[in-house]
């Protein structure tokens, strides 16, 4: 398994909170502007993966809420 595949696998295993917290750290390091170009690119890629993971969690949570609301509305009828 390549390091990129390992990184993707690692991100997929993160909870929403863990992905969000790491994303905050990545953004903070990028904003400092002191990283090398190679490190900045690596951080950017990691940040993109983390942001996508957070989005997956949020979309899933939204779907669960919508399903729960629909079930409640059906029960009320």
C-alpha positions in Angstrom: 0.0 0.0 0.0 1.4 3.4 -1.0 1.7 6.2 1.5 -1.1 8.0 -0.4 -3.4 5.0 -0.1 -2.5 4.7 3.6 -3.3 8.3 4.1 -6.7 8.0 2.4 -7.4 4.9 4.5 -6.4 6.8 7.6 -8.7 9.7 6.8 -11.7 7.4 6.1 -11.3 5.9 9.6 -11.6 9.3 11.3 -14.6 10.4 13.2 -16.1 13.8 12.3 -14.6 15.4 15.3 -11.1 14.0 14.7 -11.1 15.0 11.0 -12.4 18.5 11.9 -9.7 19.0 14.6 -6.9 17.8 12.3 -8.2 20.0 9.5 -8.1 23.0 11.9 -4.4 22.2 12.7 -3.6 21.8 9.0 -5.1 25.1 8.1 -3.3 26.8 11.0 0.0 25.5 9.8 -0.7 26.5 6.2 -1.7 30.0 7.4 1.7 30.4 9.2 3.3 30.3 5.8 6.6 28.9 7.1 6.4 25.5 5.6 8.4 24.4 2.6 6.6 24.1 -0.7 6.7 20.3 -0.5 5.3 20.4 3.1 2.6 22.9 2.0 1.5 20.7 -0.9 1.3 17.7 1.5 -0.7 19.7 4.0 -3.0 21.0 1.3 -3.7 17.4 0.0 -4.3 16.2 3.6 -6.6 19.2 4.2 -8.6 18.4 1.1 -9.0 14.8 2.2 -10.0 15.8 5.7 -12.5 18.3 4.4 -14.0 15.6 2.2 -14.3 13.3 5.2 -16.1 16.0 7.2 -18.5 16.6 4.3 -19.2 12.8 4.2 -20.1 12.9 7.9 -22.3 15.9 7.5 -24.1 14.5 4.5 -24.7 11.3 6.3 -26.0 13.1 9.4 -28.3 15.2 7.2 -29.7 12.0 5.6 -30.3 10.5 9.0 -32.1 13.6 10.2 -34.2 13.8 7.1 -35.2 10.1 7.5 -36.1 10.6 11.2 -38.2 13.6 10.3 -40.0 11.7 7.5 -40.7 8.8 9.9 -42.1 11.2 12.5 -44.3 12.9 9.9 -45.6 9.5 8.7 -46.3 8.5 12.3 -48.2 11.7 12.9 -50.6 11.1 10.0 
